[in-house]
Amino acid sequence: MADHTEQAARSLVEALRGVLCQVAEPTAVLRSILEQAVSQTGAHRGLFVEVAAGGDFTFQVLHGFQPGQLEGEAGRFSRQLFKRVLESNDAVWLDSMLDDSLFQGLESVRAMQASAVLCTPIRTGTRIAALLHLEHRTPGYFKREHVALTAALAEVAGPLLEAMQAGREAIRERDRLRVSETRYRGEAEESRKLLATEWSFGRFIGRSAAVHELEATIRKAAATAFPVLIEGETGTGKSILARILHYAGPRAKGPLVTVFCPSLEKSMVEAELFGHRRGAFTGAVTDRPGKVQAAEGGTLFLDEIGELPPEFQPKLLRLLQERTYERVGDPRESAADVRVIAATNRDLESEVHEGRFRQDLYERLNFIPVVVPPLRERTEDIPLLLRHCLDQTDAGRWVELAPEAARALEQLDFAWPGNVRHIEQLAARLAMEGRAGVFTADELLRLLAVRTAKPAAGRADGAADFDAGLPRLLEDSEKAWLAEALRRYPRLTRGQLAAKLKISESLLYKKLRQYGITAAE
């Protein structure tokens, strides 16, 4: 018997090898398994059933069956038998279905004229992934050697079935990715068309005269190939404007590559922007392209250009002037086809006067200057901005502002040092209140947590606390006025602020450290 089983397994392997060498469809592999089982056991008919992870059955290959025999009521017997195999986790071997208490009352059993049954599980890993079902009209036909033989076939077929299913899954995943890629390409193309033709400045929220003037400048600048310098305070939307300039211009189909200059390590600026050759420095184990090469044919956006180290500025100037650069460790010169857009929250003209930024680089970047107005210069846009930020969350959509609350925001004596970020914070606080409905002006100002009164020497209510002593009162007053100066003049450098306060820059730094005052406050 052992020799018979081994011979059957070898026959199956040879048959499958012939099928697989022809790079057959998965059905051919399954059919080969079934045909070998029928041939080796002498069964009258059989079928190969795949079992899904959820327990559903799929009749893949039939031998001696008609498809209609396994559907509806006619297939009830088969499905119950398969479930018994799954529950027992072993082969089911019946001498006669008509004598089995579970099946003898089923009309479908009598109609199928079946008697002896042998149903063997095929495992892949830890689960039953398929069933090999054989039938014979003669009661008691299947013997123990048939059970052993089909078990051996199942053991050989399991890994083959697993490989076939993995290949089928890989093909499905490939097809899914192709469909996704096609869809995403279509969506990207549509987005580019939309950005290029219907952007309408919609991402930059506002209807004030200052915003309309800014829109006109951006539209003109987008149509050119000249460098653009965007100046504005933190949170005014400079990065949004850079994207509008790219996607509304002739390079919209090219890449937009952003470089956040403050995050560049001093020693790695050149390698990050221009790339490097293998072995150029310790750790350079492969050639690596830089940001400039990645932006080829598109736009290089240098965010916070004022933070660029002085020693690197001449190389950026060369890129702008000659449109060439050199990778670190590579003596060959590379040409660059990129448009440069730069943004800064510093006053670069003052930085030039202070000697921290090159005059010639500033002039090269400043071909088309764009100044983004701070929020305090377009307060009529604040309610609109807040509404936009609220609509970005499910909870925020239900929040409403009373008319006097919207007016209070416009008239508030507040510098909005974070600009739109302050609005985003306010929207988050409103949404976190966890209630829908109308918010009053008092509730709004409480959540905004601003003090509209001018700094006073002494207590918050304006009354001096003489018990604290004159030195303490003077310190409190000095601290309050320093904080107010930072709030009122957020764009000034520390040197300029010190000059306005008529003290030295070193004393200003000392006072700020003493009182723990930061620009964010």
VOKOL-725383 format. One line per 3 residues: number of its first residue (from 1); for each residue x, y, z of C-alpha. Coordinates in steps of 0.02 Angstrom, whole numbers, plus 50000, padded with zeros to 5 digits. Example, Ala and Ser with C-alpha at 12.3 -4.5 7.8 and 13.67 -1.06 7.14 Angstrom:
! VOKOL-725383
1) 50615:49775:50390  50684:49947:50357
***
This chain:
! VOKOL-725383
1) 50000:50000:50000  50142:50119:50042  50217:50089:49869
4) 50047:50125:49789  50030:50288:49885  50207:50343:49842
7) 50175:50301:49659  50015:50405:49662  50107:50553:49737
10) 50243:50540:49604  50111:50532:49468  50030:50690:49535
13) 50195:50781:49545  50240:50732:49366  50069:50784:49302
16) 50079:50952:49391  50255:50981:49331  50195:50960:49152
19) 50053:51082:49182  50160:51212:49272  50296:51204:49140
22) 50166:51265:49016  50131:51416:49128  49951:51357:49137
25) 49801:51445:49209  49766:51406:49394  49615:51300:49341
28) 49730:51181:49247  49830:51150:49406  49670:51112:49504
31) 49606:51000:49365  49768:50902:49367  49751:50870:49554
34) 49571:50811:49534  49606:50700:49383  49747:50613:49474
37) 49635:50580:49625  49496:50508:49516  49618:50403:49416
40) 49711:50332:49567  49553:50289:49667  49439:50237:49525
43) 49301:50357:49581  49152:50385:49466  49153:50572:49491
46) 49233:50708:49594  49256:50893:49617  49384:51015:49684
49) 49317:51146:49804  49412:51300:49862  49371:51360:50038
52) 49379:51547:50069  49444:51617:50234  49264:51655:50284
55) 49207:51475:50248  49124:51504:50079  49141:51366:49949
58) 49189:51388:49766  49170:51239:49648  49325:51258:49542
61) 49340:51095:49441  49210:50960:49410  49231:50780:49350
64) 49070:50690:49308  48960:50827:49383  48850:50955:49297
67) 48858:51132:49371  48671:51135:49406  48686:50983:49518
70) 48778:51085:49649  48665:51238:49656  48518:51276:49768
73) 48430:51130:49851  48524:51006:49742  48688:51058:49820
76) 48626:51055:49999  48702:50884:50033  48872:50936:49967
79) 48877:51095:50071  48829:51002:50231  48961:50870:50198
82) 49094:51004:50169  49047:51089:50332  49067:50922:50423
85) 49245:50909:50355  49286:51086:50413  49213:51054:50586
88) 49302:50888:50610  49462:50952:50530  49482:50780:50450
91) 49425:50677:50302  49244:50616:50297  49226:50437:50233
94) 49051:50364:50209  49009:50188:50148  48835:50247:50096
97) 48756:50418:50104  48582:50339:50108  48626:50251:50270
100) 48696:50407:50356  48572:50484:50479  48622:50661:50428
103) 48594:50637:50241  48471:50494:50213  48319:50610:50219
106) 48385:50731:50089  48297:50725:49920  48457:50784:49835
109) 48550:50628:49894  48425:50511:49813  48419:50618:49655
112) 48609:50614:49636  48611:50423:49647  48769:50432:49751
115) 48824:50306:49880  49006:50298:49940  49090:50463:49977
118) 49267:50517:50020  49300:50702:50055  49480:50748:50099
121) 49542:50919:50163  49691:51005:50082  49784:51120:50199
124) 49889:51273:50165  49976:51325:50323  49857:51305:50470
127) 49691:51316:50377  49592:51204:50260  49603:51294:50093
130) 49521:51163:49981  49424:50998:49979  49447:50847:49866
133) 49277:50764:49850  49256:50591:49770  49101:50483:49746
136) 49066:50303:49690  48898:50218:49657  48949:50058:49744
139) 48914:50060:49933  49071:50030:50036  49184:50059:49885
142) 49312:50171:49968  49434:50079:50082  49564:50134:50206
145) 49698:50131:50069  49595:50257:49969  49590:50372:50121
148) 49779:50358:50140  49805:50386:49955  49700:50545:49946
151) 49785:50607:50106  49954:50586:50020  49889:50677:49866
154) 49824:50817:49977  49992:50832:50064  50079:50854:49897
157) 49943:50968:49827  49940:51084:49980  50103:51179:49944
160) 50062:51185:49759  49891:51257:49796  49967:51382:49918
163) 50092:51440:49786  49954:51450:49656  49844:51553:49773
166) 49990:51667:49815  50023:51692:49630  49838:51726:49600
169) 49839:51852:49744  49995:51935:49672  49909:51950:49503
172) 49754:52024:49586  49862:52146:49683  49955:52192:49523
175) 49791:52222:49432  49724:52320:49580  49880:52428:49582
178) 49867:52455:49395  49687:52511:49414  49735:52622:49561
181) 49882:52693:49465  49772:52732:49317  49641:52811:49429
184) 49770:52912:49527  49852:52970:49367  49683:53026:49303
187) 49645:53112:49468  49816:53196:49469  49792:53255:49291
190) 49620:53322:49334  49691:53407:49488  49829:53486:49386
193) 49702:53549:49260  49595:53617:49401  49743:53699:49485
196) 49801:53773:49321  49633:53834:49257  49511:53849:49402
199) 49617:53882:49555  49538:54054:49567  49641:54089:49721
202) 49516:53983:49817  49643:53908:49938  49691:54081:49999
205) 49537:54131:50099  49489:54314:50098  49388:54450:50012
208) 49474:54606:50075  49553:54734:49959  49726:54675:50017
211) 49687:54496:49963  49618:54552:49794  49778:54650:49764
214) 49882:54499:49815  49783:54388:49696  49818:54504:49549
217) 50005:54501:49588  50010:54311:49602  49919:54287:49437
220) 50044:54397:49346  50193:54314:49431  50130:54138:49394
223) 50136:54168:49206  50322:54211:49209  50480:54107:49235
226) 50567:54233:49349  50612:54195:49531  50483:54253:49658
229) 50516:54308:49837  50366:54292:49954  50384:54392:50115
232) 50263:54382:50259  50244:54338:50441  50228:54161:50505
235) 50056:54089:50469  50007:54208:50329  49996:54071:50195
238) 50162:54088:50103  50173:53903:50062  49997:53906:49989
241) 50047:54050:49875  50202:53954:49819  50091:53810:49765
244) 49973:53926:49674  50121:54003:49582  50179:53830:49528
247) 50013:53752:49477  49946:53907:49393  50103:53927:49288
250) 50180:53842:49135  50275:53716:49244  50117:53644:49323
253) 50150:53471:49249  50324:53467:49324  50369:53427:49505
256) 50355:53549:49650  50496:53513:49774  50496:53601:49942
259) 50652:53632:50045  50622:53692:50224  50785:53785:50252
262) 50783:53788:50445  50784:53597:50446  50945:53584:50343
265) 51100:53533:50440  51240:53657:50410  51361:53522:50357
268) 51236:53440:50240  51155:53588:50151  51253:53566:49990
271) 51227:53377:49983  51041:53396:50021  51012:53524:49884
274) 51135:53469:49751  51158:53284:49792  51320:53188:49811
277) 51427:53053:49732  51466:52890:49818  51615:52908:49934
280) 51606:53098:49938  51604:53093:50128  51586:52969:50270
283) 51418:52884:50254  51395:52921:50067  51381:52738:50018
286) 51281:52771:49858  51253:52910:49733  51108:53019:49788
289) 51015:53151:49688  50977:53317:49772  50823:53425:49782
292) 50874:53527:49630  50882:53372:49521  50715:53312:49592
295) 50637:53479:49540  50701:53467:49361  50572:53539:49241
298) 50470:53607:49386  50486:53721:49537  50606:53725:49684
301) 50522:53807:49834  50646:53869:49965  50541:53898:50121
304) 50613:54016:50253  50759:54063:50142  50819:54186:50275
307) 50883:54036:50376  51001:53980:50238  51181:53975:50305
310) 51289:54119:50238  51425:54000:50177  51302:53915:50058
313) 51225:54073:49987  51357:54096:49847  51317:53923:49779
316) 51132:53962:49773  51175:54125:49685  51270:54025:49554
319) 51118:53914:49527  51010:54068:49498  51135:54159:49388
322) 51209:54019:49283  51079:53882:49307  51218:53759:49349
325) 51276:53666:49504  51396:53529:49558  51356:53376:49661
328) 51466:53349:49813  51613:53242:49760  51577:53265:49574
331) 51687:53388:49478  51569:53387:49330  51448:53532:49310
334) 51262:53493:49295  51132:53603:49214  50972:53644:49308
337) 50802:53682:49231  50706:53742:49383  50607:53894:49434
340) 50651:53957:49608  50519:54023:49728  50579:54079:49899
343) 50483:54128:50054  50535:54210:50217  50462:54283:50375
346) 50615:54393:50396  50644:54565:50325  50781:54514:50202
349) 50823:54694:50161  50865:54723:50344  50959:54558:50346
352) 51063:54622:50201  51102:54784:50294  51151:54682:50447
355) 51269:54578:50340  51178:54413:50368  51114:54395:50189
358) 51205:54428:50026  51150:54582:49930  51172:54499:49759
361) 51074:54343:49811  50934:54451:49879  50926:54546:49714
364) 50921:54383:49615  50780:54313:49721  50682:54475:49726
367) 50642:54484:49539  50457:54479:49581  50422:54530:49762
370) 50261:54469:49842  50217:54538:50014  50082:54441:50106
373) 49981:54555:50221  49967:54500:50403  49796:54462:50473
376) 49788:54623:50573  49791:54718:50407  49641:54624:50338
379) 49532:54597:50491  49374:54592:50383  49433:54420:50324
382) 49442:54347:50501  49260:54285:50514  49275:54205:50341
385) 49438:54119:50390  49362:54057:50552  49212:53986:50459
388) 49329:53896:50338  49431:53821:50482  49273:53765:50573
391) 49209:53678:50417  49364:53567:50412  49300:53460:50558
394) 49135:53369:50587  49108:53454:50755  49154:53626:50688
397) 49023:53622:50550  48886:53639:50680  48963:53791:50764
400) 48886:53960:50726  48941:54136:50775  48822:54270:50832
403) 48831:54426:50720  48906:54528:50863  49039:54391:50887
406) 49094:54407:50705  49102:54596:50723  49201:54580:50884
409) 49332:54476:50792  49351:54611:50660  49363:54752:50788
412) 49472:54662:50915  49628:54757:50970  49742:54608:50946
415) 49899:54587:50841  49862:54406:50787  50048:54362:50795
418) 50013:54183:50735  49900:54248:50595  49796:54106:50521
421) 49866:53984:50650  49780:54086:50785  49618:54064:50688
424) 49647:53877:50675  49675:53868:50863  49515:53964:50895
427) 49417:53849:50778  49487:53697:50871  49435:53769:51039
430) 49260:53805:50976  49243:53629:50906  49309:53553:51068
433) 49170:53636:51167  49065:53490:51108  48906:53585:51075
436) 48816:53648:50923  48734:53817:50918  48777:54000:50922
439) 48928:54068:51014  48921:54244:51085  49059:54374:51077
442) 49103:54348:51261  49120:54160:51236  49227:54187:51083
445) 49346:54307:51170  49359:54191:51319  49412:54047:51207
448) 49532:54159:51112  49611:54202:51280  49671:54377:51235
451) 49688:54530:51343  49629:54683:51252  49686:54806:51385
454) 49855:54892:51373  49992:54833:51492  49976:54911:51662
457) 50102:54919:51800  50031:54811:51937  49885:54693:51944
460) 49785:54637:51793  49639:54748:51844  49752:54901:51828
463) 49763:54939:52014  49939:54945:52081  49983:54820:52217
466) 50096:54931:52323  50123:54792:52450  50232:54706:52318
469) 50356:54847:52325  50420:54967:52193  50557:54849:52122
472) 50426:54714:52090  50306:54840:52012  50443:54902:51896
475) 50489:54724:51844  50307:54682:51808  50287:54839:51704
478) 50449:54808:51608  50399:54629:51572  50227:54682:51511
481) 50296:54815:51395  50427:54697:51322  50290:54571:51282
484) 50185:54709:51205  50333:54766:51097  50355:54589:51030
487) 50169:54579:50995  50161:54746:50909  50319:54727:50803
490) 50332:54540:50761  50429:54568:50599  50572:54668:50676
493) 50738:54583:50707  50805:54586:50884  50928:54722:50834
496) 50790:54830:50760  50678:54802:50912  50820:54848:51029
499) 50849:55010:50931  50663:55052:50941  50667:55024:51130
502) 50828:55128:51140  50928:54990:51225  51071:54880:51166
505) 51036:54715:51080  51131:54620:51216  51024:54703:51352
508) 50865:54657:51257  50919:54474:51251  50962:54480:51436
511) 50791:54551:51481  50698:54425:51373  50792:54281:51456
514) 50765:54358:51629  50576:54364:51607  50562:54206:51503
517) 50479:54296:51359  50475:54213:51188  50419:54277:51017
520) 50270:54157:51023  50202:54252:51173
***
